[in-house]
Protein backbone atom coordinates (compact mmCIF):
# COMPACT_ATOMS: atom_id res chain seq x y z
CA UNK A 1 0.00 0.00 0.00
CA UNK A 2 1.20 3.52 -0.75
CA UNK A 3 1.28 6.29 1.78
CA UNK A 4 -0.96 9.36 1.51
CA UNK A 5 1.62 11.32 -0.46
CA UNK A 6 1.38 9.01 -3.47
CA UNK A 7 5.09 9.46 -4.12
CA UNK A 8 5.49 5.91 -5.39
CA UNK A 9 4.39 6.91 -8.91
CA UNK A 10 3.99 10.70 -8.76
CA UNK A 11 0.45 10.31 -10.14
CA UNK A 12 -1.42 11.74 -7.17
CA UNK A 13 -3.04 9.80 -4.37
CA UNK A 14 -6.28 7.88 -4.65
CA UNK A 15 -8.61 6.82 -1.86
CA UNK A 16 -10.18 3.38 -2.26
CA UNK A 17 -13.19 2.42 -0.14
CA UNK A 18 -13.87 -1.32 0.14
CA UNK A 19 -16.75 -3.20 1.74
CA UNK A 20 -16.48 -6.64 3.31
CA UNK A 21 -19.47 -8.62 2.08
CA UNK A 22 -19.57 -10.83 5.19
CA UNK A 23 -19.35 -8.18 7.90
CA UNK A 24 -20.69 -5.16 6.03
CA UNK A 25 -17.75 -3.09 7.31
CA UNK A 26 -16.11 -0.55 5.03
CA UNK A 27 -12.39 0.22 5.02
CA UNK A 28 -10.37 2.92 3.33
CA UNK A 29 -7.00 2.39 1.68
CA UNK A 30 -4.69 4.87 -0.07
CA UNK A 31 -2.72 4.23 -3.26
CA UNK A 32 -0.99 6.05 -6.05
CA UNK A 33 -2.81 5.70 -9.37
CA UNK A 34 -0.54 2.90 -10.59
CA UNK A 35 -1.06 0.73 -7.51
CA UNK A 36 -4.78 1.55 -7.35
CA UNK A 37 -5.33 -0.24 -10.66
CA UNK A 38 -3.60 -3.35 -9.32
CA UNK A 39 -5.57 -3.26 -6.06
CA UNK A 40 -8.93 -2.91 -7.82
CA UNK A 41 -8.01 -5.91 -9.98
CA UNK A 42 -7.23 -7.93 -6.81
CA UNK A 43 -10.53 -6.90 -5.20
CA UNK A 44 -12.51 -7.89 -8.30
CA UNK A 45 -11.07 -11.41 -7.96
CA UNK A 46 -11.98 -11.56 -4.23
CA UNK A 47 -15.55 -12.68 -3.57
CA UNK A 48 -15.43 -11.24 -0.03
CA UNK A 49 -14.77 -7.61 -1.02
CA UNK A 50 -16.52 -5.02 -3.16
CA UNK A 51 -15.26 -1.64 -4.30
CA UNK A 52 -17.55 1.07 -2.92
CA UNK A 53 -15.68 4.12 -4.23
CA UNK A 54 -12.37 5.21 -5.71
CA UNK A 55 -11.55 8.91 -5.62
CA UNK A 56 -8.47 10.91 -6.56
CA UNK A 57 -7.43 13.15 -3.67
CA UNK A 58 -6.16 16.62 -4.42
CA UNK A 59 -3.54 18.10 -2.08
C-alpha angles and dihedrals in degrees: 000000000000124000122247093269093066090215093146092084104005089233098118127263125285128201115218120196115199131186125210106225093208100048101024090227120141124216132190125221130181126220141160112250093262094053093041090065091053093047093050089051090052092048092050088057092049114085091199097060136058129190109241099177142346117198133174110232119219118212 
